[in-house]
């Protein structure tokens, strides 16, 4: 009697290396486009403020980046056996997107909290040449037009 091997489940089969690479690159490109769009939206928001001192709330952006991180982590777990290259790229993207989401969710200077950096103090004396006081500690030639 000959034994027949049991039928393999479709999820146990490995994909070819070319299909794995192509799938990994396609998913990575799609997720990078989403992350770049989020970065572009944040940049446009700050550019629209035109230097006015404002605190921005990036909760929506943090949730979007977090969703990309979770989706990448789920894909990494699901695709680990049939497509290992895709799983590795998704795991790395999940780590990066997770750190970005945490940075957006918990900023160094949250809204409503005053800025810790001191504002620059005025130089005081302005001369006819437009220079402030000389504070270099150098020779008088360096401070010739500073009035100091």
Rosetta constraint file for C-alpha pairs under 8 A:
AtomPair CA 8 CA 12 HARMONIC 6.52 0.50
AtomPair CA 8 CA 13 HARMONIC 7.35 0.50
AtomPair CA 9 CA 13 HARMONIC 7.14 0.50
AtomPair CA 11 CA 81 HARMONIC 7.73 0.50
AtomPair CA 11 CA 82 HARMONIC 6.45 0.50
AtomPair CA 12 CA 81 HARMONIC 6.86 0.50
AtomPair CA 12 CA 82 HARMONIC 6.34 0.50
AtomPair CA 13 CA 81 HARMONIC 7.99 0.50
AtomPair CA 13 CA 82 HARMONIC 5.82 0.50
AtomPair CA 14 CA 81 HARMONIC 6.83 0.50
AtomPair CA 14 CA 82 HARMONIC 4.12 0.50
AtomPair CA 14 CA 83 HARMONIC 6.30 0.50
AtomPair CA 15 CA 19 HARMONIC 6.36 0.50
AtomPair CA 15 CA 20 HARMONIC 6.13 0.50
AtomPair CA 15 CA 82 HARMONIC 5.66 0.50
AtomPair CA 15 CA 83 HARMONIC 5.94 0.50
AtomPair CA 16 CA 20 HARMONIC 6.16 0.50
AtomPair CA 17 CA 21 HARMONIC 6.07 0.50
AtomPair CA 18 CA 22 HARMONIC 6.06 0.50
AtomPair CA 19 CA 23 HARMONIC 5.98 0.50
AtomPair CA 20 CA 24 HARMONIC 6.03 0.50
AtomPair CA 20 CA 83 HARMONIC 5.35 0.50
AtomPair CA 20 CA 84 HARMONIC 7.42 0.50
AtomPair CA 20 CA 85 HARMONIC 6.15 0.50
AtomPair CA 20 CA 86 HARMONIC 6.05 0.50
AtomPair CA 21 CA 25 HARMONIC 6.05 0.50
AtomPair CA 21 CA 85 HARMONIC 6.35 0.50
AtomPair CA 21 CA 86 HARMONIC 6.68 0.50
AtomPair CA 22 CA 26 HARMONIC 6.05 0.50
AtomPair CA 23 CA 27 HARMONIC 6.14 0.50
AtomPair CA 23 CA 86 HARMONIC 6.55 0.50
AtomPair CA 24 CA 28 HARMONIC 6.03 0.50
AtomPair CA 24 CA 85 HARMONIC 6.54 0.50
AtomPair CA 24 CA 86 HARMONIC 4.10 0.50
AtomPair CA 24 CA 87 HARMONIC 7.64 0.50
AtomPair CA 24 CA 89 HARMONIC 6.54 0.50
AtomPair CA 24 CA 90 HARMONIC 7.55 0.50
AtomPair CA 25 CA 29 HARMONIC 5.96 0.50
AtomPair CA 25 CA 86 HARMONIC 7.68 0.50
AtomPair CA 26 CA 30 HARMONIC 6.24 0.50
AtomPair CA 27 CA 31 HARMONIC 6.23 0.50
AtomPair CA 28 CA 32 HARMONIC 6.02 0.50
AtomPair CA 28 CA 89 HARMONIC 7.18 0.50
AtomPair CA 28 CA 90 HARMONIC 7.10 0.50
AtomPair CA 28 CA 93 HARMONIC 7.61 0.50
AtomPair CA 29 CA 33 HARMONIC 6.16 0.50
AtomPair CA 30 CA 34 HARMONIC 6.54 0.50
AtomPair CA 31 CA 35 HARMONIC 6.30 0.50
AtomPair CA 31 CA 68 HARMONIC 6.81 0.50
AtomPair CA 32 CA 36 HARMONIC 5.99 0.50
AtomPair CA 33 CA 37 HARMONIC 6.11 0.50
AtomPair CA 34 CA 38 HARMONIC 6.36 0.50
AtomPair CA 35 CA 39 HARMONIC 6.30 0.50
AtomPair CA 35 CA 65 HARMONIC 6.66 0.50
AtomPair CA 36 CA 40 HARMONIC 6.03 0.50
AtomPair CA 37 CA 41 HARMONIC 6.11 0.50
AtomPair CA 38 CA 42 HARMONIC 6.29 0.50
AtomPair CA 38 CA 61 HARMONIC 6.23 0.50
AtomPair CA 38 CA 64 HARMONIC 7.81 0.50
AtomPair CA 38 CA 65 HARMONIC 7.79 0.50
AtomPair CA 39 CA 43 HARMONIC 6.15 0.50
AtomPair CA 40 CA 44 HARMONIC 6.12 0.50
AtomPair CA 41 CA 45 HARMONIC 6.20 0.50
AtomPair CA 42 CA 46 HARMONIC 6.41 0.50
AtomPair CA 42 CA 58 HARMONIC 7.90 0.50
AtomPair CA 42 CA 61 HARMONIC 7.93 0.50
AtomPair CA 43 CA 47 HARMONIC 6.04 0.50
AtomPair CA 44 CA 48 HARMONIC 5.97 0.50
AtomPair CA 45 CA 49 HARMONIC 6.62 0.50
AtomPair CA 46 CA 50 HARMONIC 7.04 0.50
AtomPair CA 46 CA 51 HARMONIC 7.79 0.50
AtomPair CA 47 CA 51 HARMONIC 7.46 0.50
AtomPair CA 49 CA 53 HARMONIC 8.00 0.50
AtomPair CA 49 CA 54 HARMONIC 7.55 0.50
AtomPair CA 55 CA 110 HARMONIC 7.56 0.50
AtomPair CA 55 CA 111 HARMONIC 5.15 0.50
AtomPair CA 55 CA 112 HARMONIC 7.25 0.50
AtomPair CA 56 CA 111 HARMONIC 6.59 0.50
AtomPair CA 57 CA 111 HARMONIC 6.67 0.50
AtomPair CA 58 CA 62 HARMONIC 6.08 0.50
AtomPair CA 58 CA 104 HARMONIC 6.16 0.50
AtomPair CA 58 CA 105 HARMONIC 6.99 0.50
AtomPair CA 59 CA 63 HARMONIC 6.19 0.50
AtomPair CA 59 CA 104 HARMONIC 7.21 0.50
AtomPair CA 59 CA 105 HARMONIC 6.17 0.50
AtomPair CA 60 CA 64 HARMONIC 6.23 0.50
AtomPair CA 61 CA 65 HARMONIC 6.17 0.50
AtomPair CA 61 CA 101 HARMONIC 7.86 0.50
AtomPair CA 61 CA 104 HARMONIC 7.34 0.50
AtomPair CA 62 CA 66 HARMONIC 5.93 0.50
AtomPair CA 62 CA 100 HARMONIC 7.63 0.50
AtomPair CA 62 CA 101 HARMONIC 4.70 0.50
AtomPair CA 62 CA 102 HARMONIC 7.26 0.50
AtomPair CA 62 CA 104 HARMONIC 5.22 0.50
AtomPair CA 62 CA 105 HARMONIC 5.53 0.50
AtomPair CA 63 CA 67 HARMONIC 6.04 0.50
AtomPair CA 63 CA 101 HARMONIC 7.05 0.50
AtomPair CA 64 CA 68 HARMONIC 6.38 0.50
AtomPair CA 65 CA 69 HARMONIC 6.22 0.50
AtomPair CA 65 CA 97 HARMONIC 5.94 0.50
AtomPair CA 65 CA 98 HARMONIC 7.29 0.50
AtomPair CA 65 CA 100 HARMONIC 7.04 0.50
AtomPair CA 65 CA 101 HARMONIC 5.40 0.50
AtomPair CA 66 CA 70 HARMONIC 6.17 0.50
AtomPair CA 66 CA 97 HARMONIC 6.62 0.50
AtomPair CA 66 CA 98 HARMONIC 5.97 0.50
AtomPair CA 66 CA 101 HARMONIC 5.23 0.50
AtomPair CA 67 CA 71 HARMONIC 6.06 0.50
AtomPair CA 68 CA 72 HARMONIC 6.05 0.50
AtomPair CA 68 CA 94 HARMONIC 7.35 0.50
AtomPair CA 68 CA 97 HARMONIC 6.86 0.50
AtomPair CA 69 CA 73 HARMONIC 6.15 0.50
AtomPair CA 69 CA 93 HARMONIC 6.91 0.50
AtomPair CA 69 CA 94 HARMONIC 4.25 0.50
AtomPair CA 69 CA 95 HARMONIC 7.06 0.50
AtomPair CA 69 CA 96 HARMONIC 7.77 0.50
AtomPair CA 69 CA 97 HARMONIC 5.01 0.50
AtomPair CA 69 CA 98 HARMONIC 5.39 0.50
AtomPair CA 70 CA 74 HARMONIC 6.15 0.50
AtomPair CA 70 CA 94 HARMONIC 6.67 0.50
AtomPair CA 70 CA 98 HARMONIC 7.97 0.50
AtomPair CA 71 CA 75 HARMONIC 6.15 0.50
AtomPair CA 71 CA 94 HARMONIC 7.82 0.50
AtomPair CA 72 CA 76 HARMONIC 6.06 0.50
AtomPair CA 72 CA 90 HARMONIC 4.94 0.50
AtomPair CA 72 CA 91 HARMONIC 6.47 0.50
AtomPair CA 72 CA 93 HARMONIC 6.60 0.50
AtomPair CA 72 CA 94 HARMONIC 5.17 0.50
AtomPair CA 73 CA 77 HARMONIC 6.37 0.50
AtomPair CA 73 CA 90 HARMONIC 6.33 0.50
AtomPair CA 73 CA 91 HARMONIC 5.63 0.50
AtomPair CA 73 CA 94 HARMONIC 5.35 0.50
AtomPair CA 74 CA 78 HARMONIC 6.14 0.50
AtomPair CA 75 CA 79 HARMONIC 5.79 0.50
AtomPair CA 75 CA 87 HARMONIC 6.73 0.50
AtomPair CA 75 CA 90 HARMONIC 6.60 0.50
AtomPair CA 76 CA 80 HARMONIC 5.80 0.50
AtomPair CA 76 CA 86 HARMONIC 6.99 0.50
AtomPair CA 76 CA 87 HARMONIC 3.98 0.50
AtomPair CA 76 CA 88 HARMONIC 6.61 0.50
AtomPair CA 76 CA 89 HARMONIC 7.75 0.50
AtomPair CA 76 CA 90 HARMONIC 5.15 0.50
AtomPair CA 76 CA 91 HARMONIC 5.42 0.50
AtomPair CA 77 CA 87 HARMONIC 6.76 0.50
AtomPair CA 78 CA 87 HARMONIC 7.82 0.50
AtomPair CA 79 CA 83 HARMONIC 5.29 0.50
AtomPair CA 79 CA 84 HARMONIC 6.69 0.50
AtomPair CA 79 CA 86 HARMONIC 6.82 0.50
AtomPair CA 79 CA 87 HARMONIC 5.41 0.50
AtomPair CA 80 CA 84 HARMONIC 4.91 0.50
AtomPair CA 80 CA 86 HARMONIC 7.54 0.50
AtomPair CA 80 CA 87 HARMONIC 4.91 0.50
AtomPair CA 80 CA 88 HARMONIC 7.70 0.50
AtomPair CA 83 CA 87 HARMONIC 6.31 0.50
AtomPair CA 84 CA 88 HARMONIC 6.19 0.50
AtomPair CA 85 CA 89 HARMONIC 6.30 0.50
AtomPair CA 86 CA 90 HARMONIC 6.07 0.50
AtomPair CA 87 CA 91 HARMONIC 6.07 0.50
AtomPair CA 88 CA 92 HARMONIC 6.27 0.50
AtomPair CA 89 CA 93 HARMONIC 6.18 0.50
AtomPair CA 90 CA 94 HARMONIC 5.98 0.50
AtomPair CA 91 CA 95 HARMONIC 6.37 0.50
AtomPair CA 92 CA 96 HARMONIC 6.38 0.50
AtomPair CA 93 CA 97 HARMONIC 5.91 0.50
AtomPair CA 94 CA 98 HARMONIC 5.80 0.50
AtomPair CA 95 CA 99 HARMONIC 6.27 0.50
AtomPair CA 96 CA 100 HARMONIC 6.29 0.50
AtomPair CA 97 CA 101 HARMONIC 6.04 0.50
AtomPair CA 98 CA 102 HARMONIC 6.24 0.50
AtomPair CA 99 CA 103 HARMONIC 6.16 0.50
AtomPair CA 100 CA 104 HARMONIC 6.19 0.50
AtomPair CA 101 CA 105 HARMONIC 5.98 0.50
AtomPair CA 102 CA 106 HARMONIC 5.93 0.50
AtomPair CA 103 CA 107 HARMONIC 5.67 0.50
AtomPair CA 106 CA 110 HARMONIC 7.14 0.50
AtomPair CA 109 CA 113 HARMONIC 6.51 0.50
AtomPair CA 109 CA 114 HARMONIC 7.65 0.50
AtomPair CA 109 CA 115 HARMONIC 6.66 0.50
AtomPair CA 109 CA 116 HARMONIC 7.93 0.50
AtomPair CA 123 CA 132 HARMONIC 5.41 0.50
AtomPair CA 123 CA 133 HARMONIC 6.15 0.50
AtomPair CA 124 CA 132 HARMONIC 6.80 0.50
AtomPair CA 124 CA 133 HARMONIC 7.05 0.50
AtomPair CA 125 CA 132 HARMONIC 5.63 0.50
AtomPair CA 125 CA 133 HARMONIC 6.00 0.50
AtomPair CA 125 CA 147 HARMONIC 7.25 0.50
AtomPair CA 126 CA 130 HARMONIC 5.80 0.50
AtomPair CA 126 CA 131 HARMONIC 5.76 0.50
AtomPair CA 126 CA 132 HARMONIC 4.97 0.50
AtomPair CA 126 CA 133 HARMONIC 7.28 0.50
AtomPair CA 126 CA 146 HARMONIC 7.60 0.50
AtomPair CA 126 CA 147 HARMONIC 7.71 0.50
AtomPair CA 127 CA 131 HARMONIC 5.84 0.50
AtomPair CA 127 CA 132 HARMONIC 6.81 0.50
AtomPair CA 127 CA 145 HARMONIC 7.32 0.50
AtomPair CA 127 CA 146 HARMONIC 6.45 0.50
AtomPair CA 127 CA 147 HARMONIC 6.30 0.50
AtomPair CA 129 CA 145 HARMONIC 6.65 0.50
AtomPair CA 129 CA 146 HARMONIC 7.82 0.50
AtomPair CA 131 CA 145 HARMONIC 6.81 0.50
AtomPair CA 131 CA 146 HARMONIC 5.21 0.50
AtomPair CA 132 CA 146 HARMONIC 5.53 0.50
AtomPair CA 132 CA 147 HARMONIC 7.44 0.50
AtomPair CA 133 CA 146 HARMONIC 5.14 0.50
AtomPair CA 133 CA 147 HARMONIC 6.08 0.50
AtomPair CA 133 CA 148 HARMONIC 5.11 0.50
AtomPair CA 134 CA 142 HARMONIC 7.98 0.50
AtomPair CA 134 CA 143 HARMONIC 5.37 0.50
AtomPair CA 134 CA 146 HARMONIC 5.44 0.50
AtomPair CA 134 CA 147 HARMONIC 7.24 0.50
AtomPair CA 134 CA 148 HARMONIC 5.24 0.50
AtomPair CA 135 CA 148 HARMONIC 7.94 0.50
AtomPair CA 136 CA 143 HARMONIC 7.97 0.50
AtomPair CA 138 CA 142 HARMONIC 6.26 0.50
AtomPair CA 138 CA 143 HARMONIC 7.51 0.50
AtomPair CA 139 CA 143 HARMONIC 6.97 0.50
AtomPair CA 140 CA 144 HARMONIC 5.88 0.50
AtomPair CA 143 CA 147 HARMONIC 7.24 0.50
AtomPair CA 143 CA 148 HARMONIC 6.54 0.50
AtomPair CA 144 CA 148 HARMONIC 7.99 0.50
